[in-house]
Amino acid sequence: MSPWPEAPIVQAPMAGGPSAPELAAAVSNAGGLGFLAAGYKTAEAVRAEIARTRELTSRPFGTNVFMPSRDDADPAAVEGYRVRLGPEAERLGVVPGPANPSASARDDGYDAKIAALLDDPPAFVSFTFGTPAPDVARALQGRGVTVVVTVTNVDEALQALRTSGADALCLQGSEAGGHRASFTNTLDGGLAVRDLLAAVRAVTDRPLIAAGGAATRADVAELLGLGAVAVQLGTAFVRCPESGANAVHKAALADPRFASTAVTRAFSGRPARGLVNRFLTEHDAHAPAAYPDVHFVTAPLRKAAVAAGDPDGVNLWAGTSWRHATDAPAAEIVRSLTPP
């Protein structure tokens, strides 16, 4: 039996809250493929979210894992950025996070999460920021898991296929919201999803998931016609009632004063696309290429901005088609996107 969903819609794994069990289950129950996000969570929390999702759906769903950071961060640059954010933090009544995260924080508890996924595997496990070692991929496949690696160019696609023997690739186009899934922390390159799909389809016959900028049934139909087995959407689901995104993020996607998106390192030290707000505008040029170091520095500020209802002080991840995002239930969105 094919592991792919009835409806060719994959709900993107969005770390930081949006990809709640309720959202993943709702998408899977509607015939699509829901995804949990293991990023920034403990292994115990990952186990709990998988268990909760199983209570809500009997259909296949997936979990996404961040590969450990390979950034060789410059401590002085990170500390300089931390100092720069001092006035922001003071205004919000908090202190910036530490400039030197622990080893377990830097690798996001990777080994413990892999152990948890092997112990209670979902149908799909995807990887972001790199490709898993062959033994990890084989172990998951041995448990019946479909292994997916997210890539942003042909070289990464070939590396994922040769190194991990990935069952499928998720092709993240430059239009996508949130973190760029590139294997290295770079602002260079980045192909539009249609160009990326054509380029990778030319070198492999593995199933390909197209991600980035899709927002309508016509977009989905076009990408399927270009060779994708499914289309992944994230921003389209952020405003859903089942989404775990914070209220500030949801409201900003519908706020006409936010007029554009940009790719920035300002919030995490890694390129990510979000709505252009004051924080991004003022600090983008000064953020070092240091992930997850910058993420931990800005975490207290972002949390305080959300608590204060301030959309200008928090990351508002969004893809280029964010204007299409609605507050409809997830099942309704899946139906509206699925070609006849």
N, C-alpha and C positions, 0 to 999 in steps of 0.2 A: 504494500500500500504506500502511495506517495506521501511524504511527510509534509508536503506543501498544502496550504489552506485552500478551502473551497473558493473564497474570495481572494483575489491576488493583492491583498492589502496587508502590509506589515506596519504595525505601530512602532515607531522608532523608540529604542531605549533611551530615555532622557534622565540622566543622573541629576540628583539634587531635589527630587520630589515628584515631578509630573508623572513618571511611570509607576503609579501605584498599582497594587494588586487588583483593585477595582477596575482600573482602566484596562490593564492587560486582559483580565478575564472578560470584560465587556466586548473588547475587540475580538477575542477568540470565540466567544459565544455567538458573535454576529457572522462568523465564518472566516474572519481574517486571522492574523497571527499577532497576538499581543506579546509584548516584551517587558520584562522587569529590567531595572538597571542596578547592577551591583556596585557601581562606582560610589565611593565615599561612605560605604556601609561596612559594618563588621560582617564576618562570616556568619555569626549568629543571626544577624538581621536578615541576611540573604536567605538563610534557611527558613526563617519565620515568614518572609514574603512568599517564598515558594509554597510553603504549607497553606498560607492564606489563599493564594491564587488557586490551589487545588480544591479548596472548599467552595470556590466561586465558579469554577468551570471544570468540566471533564475533557475539554478539548486541548490540543497541543498549545504550548506557549514557550517562550524563550527567556533566557537571562543573558545579559551582556556584561562582560568583564573588561576592565581596563588593564592593559599590560603595564608592568612596572615602568616608571619613568627612567629614561636613559639620559636625561639632561644633566650635564656637568655644570651646575649652576655656579655663578660667581657670587660668593657670599657678600661681597662688598656692594655689588649691584642690587642684590635683594634687600640688603639693609638700607641702602640709599632710597629705594622705593618705599620701604617701610617708613622711613623718616618723612618722606614727601607726603605720605598719607596721614601724618600726625594731625593736621588741622581737620581733616575729614573725620577722623576718629573722635577728636575732641568735640566736634559739633554734635556727633551722635552719642556721646557719652560712653565710649568704649575705648579699648586699647587695641592697636593692630596686633594680629597674631604673630607668633614667633617666626623669625627669619630662617631658622634652621630646623625643619621638621624632622621627626625621628625616622629611623630606617623603616619601621613598619608603616608609618604614614606615607613615606615616599613610594613604597611599592603597593600601597592600598590593600595590604593584607592578602596579596595575590595567592600565595600557597594555601592559606586557610580557606579561601573561597573556592579554589579548585577542589580541595578535599571535600568541601560541603556539596559541590555540584556533582562530584563522583558518587557521593553517598546517597543523594536524592536528586537524580538528574532530571531536568526538564527536557522537553523534546528537542530544543535548540539551545546551543550556547554560542554566542558571538563574541568576538574580540575586537577591541579598539586600541589604537596607538601601537600596533605591532601584531606579530603573529606568534601563536604559542609554539613551544618546543614540540618536536614530533611525538615524544612519549606522552605529553599531555593530551595532544589531539587524539592519538590512538587510544588512550585510556577512556576518553569521553566517547569516542566512536564505539568502543567495545561495550559501552553501557547503553548503546542505542541512540546516542545523541547525534544530531546533525550539526556539524561544526561549521561556523560561518566566520570569515575574517573580513573586516571592513577595510577597504583600500581606497586610495585617492588617485592612483596612476597605474600604468601598466607594469612598471618595475615592481611596485608593491604587490600587485596581483600575482606576478610570476614568483615572487619570493614566498608569498603565502601558500601557493600551490606546491612549490618544491619543498618548503620547510615543514609545513604542517599537514600537507595533503588535505587541505580544507575541502569539505563537501560542497561548499558554495561560497560565493563572494558577495559582499554588500558593497556596491560601488557608490561612494559618496561624492556627489558633484559639488562644485564650488558654491552652488546656490543654497546648500543645506544650512540650517540653523544649528547653533550650539558648536561644540568643539570640532575642529577639523581633525579627522581621524588619521592623519598622516603618520607614518612610522617615525618621522623625525620632526622636531619642533621648528618648523619653517613656515615662512610666509610666501615662499616662492611657489610658482606653479599653481595647480588647481584647475582641473578641467571641468567645464560645464557637463552636467550629467549625461546629456545626449552624446557628446563627444567621447566621454569616458566609456559609456556603454559600447559604442562602436569600436573603440580601440581595444577594449578587453575582450569583447566577443570575438575579435579577430585572432586571439591567441589561446582561447580555451572554449571548451564546450560545457564546462561546469555551469550549474544554475547560477544566474546573476540576479541580484536584487538591486533595483535602481533607486537611489535616494538623492533628494535635493531638488527643491523648487516645485515639486508636483503639488497641485492643489485642487484639480478638477478631474471629473471623469474623463474628459478629453486628454488631459495630461497622462493619466494612467493608461488609457488605451494606446496612446502614442508610444509610450515607453515599453509596453508589452509588445507592440508591433515591431519595435527595434531589437527585441530579443531578450527582454527581461522576463523572468519567471514570476516576479512580483514587484510591487512598488512600495517603498518605505516612506512613510510620512510621520513627522514629529509635530511641527508647529500646528498642523491641522487639528491635533487632539489636545493641545494645551488648555484650551478654554472649556473642554468638556466637563460636565458635572462630576464625572468619575476621575478626572485628572487630579493628581496631588499637587499641582503647581500652586504657588502662593497667590493670594488675591491681587497683589500688586502686579505680578506678571500677567495674569489673566486680563486685568483691566487695561494694562498698557497696550496689549495687542489690539484692543478696540479703540484706543485713544487717538484721535486724528492728529494730535500735536506731534506724535512720533512719525516722522515722514520718511525714514530710510533705515537701512541696516548697514553694518560695517563689520569687518573682521578685525578683532582686537585681542591683544594680550593683557589688557588693563586689569581684568578681573582674576585671571588664573595663571598668567605667564605662558599660556599656550594659545595659538590662534583659535578664535571662536567667533561665530557670527551672531550679532544681536542688534536690537534696536539702538539707534544712536541717541544717547542721553548725555547729561552733563558729565557724569563720571568718565564715560568713555572719551568724550571730547577733550576733557582736561588732562587725563592721565595716560592715554593710549601711547603717546610718543615716548613716555618715560618708563614703561613697563619692561623689565628684562625678560629674555627668553629663559624662564626658569619655572618649570612645572614639576611638582605641584607646589613649589615654594611660595609663589605669589598667591596661589589659591588659599593657602593657609594664612598668609598675611592679611588678605582682604576679607576672609570669612567673617570675623566679628563685625566688620563694617556693613557687609551685605545683610547679615542677619538683623542688625539694628535698623537698617534702612527699610527692610520689609516690615519690621515691627512698627516703624513710624509711618508707614504708608507712603514712603518716598521712592517713586520710580526712577529718580535721577541718581540714586546712590546704589543701585543693584543691577546685576546682570539680567538683561531681558532677552534671553536667547530667542532668536527668530530667524526663519529662513526668508528668502526673498519674496515668497508669496504669502507673507503673513496676513495681508489684508483679507484673504479668503477664510481665515480661521473664524469659526463660529462657536457659540456655546451650546450647540445641539448635543444630544447624547451620543456616545461613541458608536453605538449600533447604527444610528441614523447616518452618521458620517461614513461608516463603512459602506452602507447601502448606496449612499449618494455618489461614492467614488468608484464603485464596481461597475465596469462596463457590462452591458447586457449580453 
